[in-house]
Amino acid sequence: MQNILVIFQAKQQETEGLALAFGLGAVQAGGNIRLRHLDPSPVAELAHSGYGVLKSDDIDWAEGTAVLIESAEFGGMKDFIGVLEFVGSAAQLNRKWVYLFYADSTSPSAFESKILVQSRLRNAGYQLLEDEHEIVITGEYMTRMGQKLASVGGN
């Protein structure tokens, strides 16, 4: 059984729904999940609240981490990546996995940001779970990716 941490940054229910679908897939594959919302500001129009605050204990606990980002302009990513790098030695020792999804993947700044984040995650010792090629992002797709992340690594 894998411990899966689903971290998402969203102001809209669509990205929140993708994060929940990812978590559902992880549970269906026998994983334990923790959901963490990185931007609990009052302007976020989400269906649920109370996801909890991301702590380094969450990252230590997780054997797999999914990061779903709505916008490349999210300033908190720098702090988040710092936390991931801080536990990079644990990632290298335990072969931790990470899945990274950007909702805004078409803009040049989002593409550059994603490449930078992927590079920093690899340098921190994480193995990246790659997207399937030429896919359409739906709740069903994210459920499959959650199942996949919960099935790799330490099982």
N, C-alpha and C positions, 0 to 999 in steps of 0.2 A: 504494500500500500504506500502511495506517495502522498506527501504533504504538498499541497499546491497553494501558492499565494497568488491571488488575482488582484493586481493593482490597476486602477484606472483613473484617468483624468477626463472628466466630462462635465459639460454644462447642459447636455441634452440627453433625453431618455434613450435615444437610438444607441449611443455608445455605451450607456449603462446596460441596455438590453444585451449588447454583444458580450459585455463582461459577465453578466449573469448566465448567458448561454455557455460561455467558456467554463464557468464554475460548474454548471450542470453536467457538462461532458466529463469533467474531472471526477465528479461524484459518481457518475454512471460507470466510470472505469475503476471505481473502488478507492478513489483518493479522498483525503480530508482537505477541506478548503478554508481559506480565510479571504474575505473580500475587504479591500482597503481603497477608499476614495481619496485621491490626492488633493482635491480642491473642494472642501466642504463649505464654500461660500454660499451666502443666501441667494445669489443670482442663479445658482444651478437649479434647473428644473428637472429634478429626478423623481422617479416613482417611489423610491425608498430613501430612508435616511439611516444614520447610525451604523455606517460600515466600519467604524473604528479608525483610529489614527495609526498610520504606519510607524512601526518601531523596528529597531535593529533585531529584536527578538523574532519578529515575523520572518525576516530574511534568513536568520539562522535556522528557524523551524522548517522553512520550505526547502524541499528537494527540487521543486520546479516552481518557476515564477513566470506569470504572464503579465505583461505590461501593455495596456491599451491606452493610447494617447489620442485625444480628439484633435488637438492642434499642436503644430510644431512650435508655436509661440509660447508654450507653457513654461514660465520661469522656474517653477519648482522642479523641473527635470534635473537641473544642475545639482540640487541638493539630493535628489533621489539617486542619481548616478554616483554621487559621493558616498552614499550609504552602501550601495552595491559594491563599489570598489573597496570600501572598508572591510567587507566580509569576503573579499576576493580570495584570500588564502583558504578560507573554508570551502569556497566554490571549487578551487583547484583540488583540494584534498578529497572532496566528496563528489566531484564531477556533477555539479549542479547544472540544471538546464534553465533556459529562459526563452520565452516567446515574446516577440515585440511586434505590436500592431499599431500603425498610425492610420487613423481614419482619413486624415487629410494627406494622402500619399501622392497627390498629383502635382502639388506646388513644388518648385525647385527648392525652396527653403525646407520643406518637410522632407524631401529626399535627402538633402545634405544632412539634416538633423538626424535622420534615421541611420545613415551611414556612420556618422560620428558616434552615436549612442551604441550601435552594434560593435564598432571598433573598441570602445571603452569597455563594453561588457566582455568581449573576448579577452582583452588585456587583463581583466579582473578574474579570468579563469572560468567564465561561464561558457557552456556549449549552447549555441543557438538552434532552436527548433525552427526550421525554415517553413515558410508558407508553401503551399502547393502552387504550381505554376498556373497562370491564367485562370484565376478563380474569381468568383463573385462573392463578396463578403456578405454572408447572411447569418442569421442565428444558428441555422443548421451547420454551416461551415465552422462557426466558432465552437459549437458543441463537439464536432469531430476533432478540432484542434485541442480542446480541453481533454478529450479522451486520449489523444495521442501523447500530450505532455504527461498525463498521469501514468502512462504506460511505458515511458522511456526511463532510462537511468537505473535506479536502484532496485527495480523489480527482478 
